[in-house]
Every structure is written in structure tokens, then in C-alpha cells.
Amino acid sequence: MFDQTLLEPILSFLKCETPDEWISEASKPENLSIILRDHMLCELKAAQSAMFLIRKYAVDKESGVRLTEWVKPYEEYAYKRIGGLKSLRGKSNVTKQVTLREGCSYGQELVDKMVLLIKEELHHFYQVMELMEKKGVPYELIEAGRYAKGLLKHVKTFEPDALVDKLIIGAFIEARSCERFAKLAPHLDEDLSKFYVSLLRSEARHYQDYLSLAEVISGKEISERVNFFAEIEAELIQAADEDFKFHSGKPIK
């Protein structure tokens, strides 16, 4: 179904695999709506997070404003139900010219990697929208689960360590998404299975991009910090969780 070698480094990076209980719950037809709606919002949040990093650390104020306009139509649909498939078609391919912040040695590399990530995440957002329409799944906004918050609360408060932590967390979120796409794909219908397999390559690259940026910006060994977040991430994935979402833990019956 897919190239297993893509998953090997991801499974080595993560401290645990998705519990069978989550796969069983996610495979149920009655949970298709929550999986697709949460997945779509996860794609938007990934784009927003990358945008935040660019704006906060790498570009000047005017460039930050222009970049914000790029994501705005997707936010308006997600949070206000403004627009739809027709109005969002092709919007992810917009190229935004930016001016790097003076004195930011890693600015160009961060911008290059995060702009590509944003384009891909927004395109995935649109693809999920298309699948939802095809399958008659109505869109309703849902609250975020505990997963990302559970990781972000451990971010250090001083720089550049705070940025390094955010990048490491980004790597874990992307890696877990990739692992779950692969685990879930065999249990879904042909359309969804093909779609999730198609996402594996970009998600695998995203986690690697986050990690390489963390290494460059830190300027020192980050394995201790990676292991720290690996343990927290595994705890969140393996713990009992009342709120079933795409990145939730073991479902409570």
C-alpha cells in the first residue's frame, strides 16, 4: 500500500505506536465526521503554527502582515463558515514575498521550510474539505483536544530554547500524524485510504524539517530535549482520554 521505509525512521523517533483501541474507534463509520473535521482543523493549525514561527522569528513586520493574509481565507471558513471550496481553490499556491529580519542567521532556512509546509498544509485542508463534501459530512467547528496543549506547556520561557522546543514539538506532531495515517489507512474506504497514504511523504518530510531546524538554531546537541518530549508525547498517546480526536489517547468507552 505504501513504502514502509518511509515509516521506519518515524517509528524509531516516536516512543510508542498508536494503541489498537484508538484505531478501532477511529475506524467506526459513526466517527468519520469527527476524524475528518478534526483532521481538517489540524491541517489549519499546522499552517498557523508555521506562520507564527516565521512572523515571530524570521521576517519584518510588513512581511508578517502579508503572510497573515495568506492563511486568513482558511481561518474564515474554519471559524466563521465564510467561503467554501470555490473561494479557496488554488489559494494555497499563492507565493508571498518576504523580507528577512536583520541579524537572523537562520531566517532564510526557516522561511524556506515553513513556507513550503504552509502551502502543503493548506492544500491538505482543501483536500479534506473536498472529501467531506463528497461523503456528505457537514462541517461544524470542534474544540481542540489536549494533545498539542499537553506538549506546549513544557516549552521553555527563554530564547533560543523556546523556539527549539516549539520546533521539536512540531516534529512530534507531524511524525504522529504520519504514523496515524499509515495505521488508519487500511481500515478506511478506498478514497480515504488513498488520501491518507498520499499524505505520508509530505508529513514525513515535515517532521524532518522541524528537527533539522531545531538542530541548526540550537547550535548544540538536542537529543536530551527530544527524548524529554518523546516521553511526554508517548504519555499523551497512551493515556486514557475522554475526548476522541485525531491525536487523542486511548478512548474511554
C-alpha positions as CSV (number, residue, x, y, z in Angstrom):
1,M,0.0,0.0,0.0
2,F,2.9,2.4,0.8
3,D,6.6,2.5,1.1
4,Q,7.3,1.0,4.6
5,T,10.8,2.6,4.6
6,L,9.1,6.0,5.0
7,L,7.7,4.9,8.4
8,E,10.8,3.2,9.8
9,P,12.6,6.4,11.0
10,I,9.2,7.8,12.3
11,L,8.6,4.7,14.3
12,S,12.1,4.9,15.7
13,F,11.5,8.6,16.5
14,L,8.3,8.0,18.4
15,K,8.4,6.2,21.7
16,C,5.2,4.3,21.1
17,E,2.8,3.3,18.4
18,T,-0.9,4.3,18.3
19,P,-2.9,2.0,20.6
20,D,-5.2,-0.5,18.9
21,E,-8.1,0.9,20.9
22,W,-7.7,4.2,19.1
23,I,-7.6,2.5,15.7
24,S,-10.7,0.5,16.5
25,E,-12.6,3.7,17.5
26,A,-11.3,5.7,14.6
27,S,-12.4,3.0,12.1
28,K,-16.1,3.1,13.1
29,P,-18.3,4.8,10.5
30,E,-20.0,6.9,13.1
31,N,-16.7,8.5,13.9
32,L,-15.8,9.5,10.3
33,S,-17.2,13.0,10.9
34,I,-15.1,13.7,13.9
35,I,-12.0,12.3,12.3
36,L,-12.4,14.4,9.1
37,R,-13.4,17.6,10.9
38,D,-10.5,17.4,13.4
39,H,-8.1,16.4,10.7
40,M,-9.0,19.4,8.6
41,L,-8.6,21.7,11.6
42,C,-5.2,20.1,12.4
43,E,-4.0,21.0,8.9
44,L,-5.0,24.6,9.5
45,K,-3.3,24.6,12.9
46,A,-0.2,23.2,11.4
47,A,-0.1,26.1,8.9
48,Q,-0.9,28.6,11.6
49,S,1.9,27.3,13.8
50,A,4.4,27.5,11.0
51,M,3.2,31.0,10.2
52,F,3.7,32.1,13.8
53,L,7.3,30.9,13.7
54,I,8.0,32.8,10.6
55,R,6.4,36.0,11.8
56,K,7.9,35.9,15.3
57,Y,11.4,34.9,14.5
58,A,12.3,35.4,10.8
59,V,10.7,38.3,8.9
60,D,9.9,42.0,9.3
61,K,6.6,43.3,10.4
62,E,5.2,44.2,6.9
63,S,6.1,40.7,5.7
64,G,4.3,39.2,8.7
65,V,1.1,41.1,7.8
66,R,1.2,39.9,4.2
67,L,1.7,36.3,5.3
68,T,-1.2,36.5,7.6
69,E,-3.5,37.4,4.7
70,W,-2.4,34.1,3.0
71,V,-4.0,32.0,5.8
72,K,-6.9,34.3,6.5
73,P,-9.4,32.8,4.0
74,Y,-8.9,29.3,5.5
75,E,-9.4,30.7,9.0
76,E,-12.6,32.5,7.9
77,Y,-14.0,29.2,6.6
78,A,-13.0,27.2,9.7
79,Y,-14.1,29.7,12.3
80,K,-16.9,31.7,10.6
81,R,-18.1,29.5,7.7
82,I,-17.2,32.2,5.2
83,G,-16.4,30.9,1.7
84,G,-16.0,27.3,0.6
85,L,-14.4,25.0,-2.0
86,K,-14.9,27.5,-4.8
87,S,-13.4,30.5,-3.0
88,L,-10.4,28.5,-1.6
89,R,-9.5,26.8,-4.8
90,G,-5.8,27.5,-5.6
91,K,-5.3,29.8,-2.7
92,S,-2.6,27.6,-1.2
93,N,-0.3,28.2,-4.2
94,V,0.0,31.9,-3.6
95,T,3.6,33.0,-3.2
96,K,4.3,35.7,-0.7
97,Q,7.5,37.8,-0.9
98,V,9.0,38.4,2.4
99,T,11.9,40.5,3.9
100,L,14.1,38.7,6.4
101,R,14.6,40.3,9.8
102,E,18.1,41.7,10.1
103,G,20.6,39.7,12.1
104,C,18.6,36.4,11.9
105,S,21.2,33.9,10.8
106,Y,18.7,31.1,10.4
107,G,15.9,33.2,8.9
108,Q,16.1,32.1,5.3
109,E,16.2,28.4,6.1
110,L,13.2,28.8,8.5
111,V,11.2,30.7,5.9
112,D,12.0,28.3,3.1
113,K,11.0,25.2,5.1
114,M,7.9,26.7,6.8
115,V,6.5,28.4,3.6
116,L,6.6,25.0,1.8
117,L,5.0,23.4,4.8
118,I,2.2,26.1,4.9
119,K,1.5,25.5,1.2
120,E,1.1,21.8,1.7
121,E,-0.9,22.0,4.9
122,L,-3.4,24.4,3.3
123,H,-3.7,22.2,0.3
124,H,-4.4,19.2,2.6
125,F,-7.0,21.3,4.3
126,Y,-8.7,21.8,1.0
127,Q,-8.4,18.1,0.1
128,V,-10.2,17.2,3.3
129,M,-12.9,19.7,2.5
130,E,-13.4,18.0,-0.8
131,L,-13.6,14.6,0.8
132,M,-16.1,15.8,3.3
133,E,-18.4,17.2,0.6
134,K,-18.1,14.0,-1.4
135,K,-19.1,11.9,1.6
136,G,-21.8,14.2,2.8
137,V,-20.1,15.1,6.0
138,P,-21.2,18.5,7.2
139,Y,-18.6,20.8,8.7
140,E,-19.0,22.0,12.3
141,L,-16.3,23.6,14.3
142,I,-15.0,21.4,17.2
143,E,-12.7,22.3,20.1
144,A,-9.1,21.3,20.1
145,G,-8.1,18.2,22.1
146,R,-5.5,18.1,24.8
147,Y,-2.6,16.8,22.7
148,A,-0.8,19.9,21.4
149,K,-1.5,21.8,24.7
150,G,0.0,18.9,26.6
151,L,3.2,19.3,24.7
152,L,3.4,23.1,24.5
153,K,3.0,23.6,28.2
154,H,6.6,22.3,28.6
155,V,8.2,24.9,26.3
156,K,11.0,26.8,27.9
157,T,10.5,30.5,28.5
158,F,13.8,31.9,27.2
159,E,15.3,32.0,23.7
160,P,16.5,30.3,21.6
161,D,15.5,27.3,23.7
162,A,11.8,28.3,23.4
163,L,12.0,28.2,19.6
164,V,13.9,24.9,19.7
165,D,11.3,23.4,21.9
166,K,8.5,24.6,19.5
167,L,10.3,23.0,16.6
168,I,10.8,19.7,18.4
169,I,7.1,19.7,19.3
170,G,6.3,20.4,15.6
171,A,8.4,17.4,14.7
172,F,6.4,15.1,17.1
173,I,3.0,16.3,15.9
174,E,3.9,15.7,12.2
175,A,5.5,12.3,13.0
176,R,2.5,11.2,15.0
177,S,0.1,12.3,12.2
178,C,2.2,10.3,9.7
179,E,2.1,7.2,11.9
180,R,-1.7,7.5,12.3
181,F,-2.4,8.0,8.6
182,A,-0.5,4.8,7.9
183,K,-2.2,2.8,10.7
184,L,-5.7,4.1,9.8
185,A,-5.5,3.8,6.1
186,P,-6.1,0.0,5.8
187,H,-9.3,0.3,7.8
188,L,-11.0,3.0,5.7
189,D,-12.7,3.1,2.3
190,E,-10.7,3.4,-0.9
191,D,-11.0,7.2,-1.2
192,L,-9.8,7.9,2.3
193,S,-7.2,5.2,2.3
194,K,-5.6,6.5,-0.8
195,F,-5.7,10.1,0.5
196,Y,-4.0,9.2,3.8
197,V,-1.3,7.2,2.1
198,S,-0.7,10.2,-0.2
199,L,0.0,12.4,2.8
200,L,2.7,10.2,4.2
201,R,5.6,11.5,2.2
202,S,5.0,15.2,2.9
203,E,4.3,14.6,6.6
204,A,7.4,12.5,6.9
205,R,9.4,15.4,5.4
206,H,7.8,17.9,7.7
207,Y,9.0,16.2,10.8
208,Q,12.5,16.0,9.4
209,D,12.4,19.7,8.5
210,Y,11.4,20.7,12.1
211,L,14.1,18.6,13.6
212,S,16.8,19.9,11.3
213,L,15.8,23.5,12.1
214,A,15.9,22.7,15.8
215,E,19.4,21.4,15.4
216,V,20.6,24.4,13.4
217,I,19.1,27.0,15.7
218,S,20.1,25.3,18.9
219,G,23.8,25.1,17.9
220,K,24.2,22.2,20.3
221,E,23.1,18.6,20.9
222,I,19.3,18.4,21.2
223,S,18.9,14.7,21.8
224,E,18.2,15.2,25.5
225,R,15.4,17.6,24.8
226,V,14.0,15.4,22.0
227,N,13.9,12.5,24.5
228,F,12.1,14.7,27.0
229,F,9.3,15.5,24.6
230,A,9.2,11.9,23.3
231,E,8.3,10.7,26.7
232,I,5.6,13.3,27.2
233,E,4.2,12.6,23.7
234,A,4.0,8.9,24.4
235,E,2.2,9.5,27.7
236,L,-0.4,11.6,26.0
237,I,-0.9,9.0,23.3
238,Q,-1.2,6.0,25.7
239,A,-3.2,7.6,28.5
240,A,-7.0,7.2,28.7
241,D,-8.8,10.1,27.0
242,E,-12.5,11.0,27.2
243,D,-12.2,13.4,24.2
244,F,-11.9,11.4,21.0
245,K,-9.9,13.3,18.4
246,F,-7.3,12.7,15.7
247,H,-4.4,13.0,18.2
248,S,-6.2,11.7,21.3
249,G,-5.1,8.9,23.6
250,K,-6.9,5.6,24.4
251,P,-10.6,6.1,24.1
252,I,-12.7,5.7,27.2
253,K,-15.7,3.5,26.5
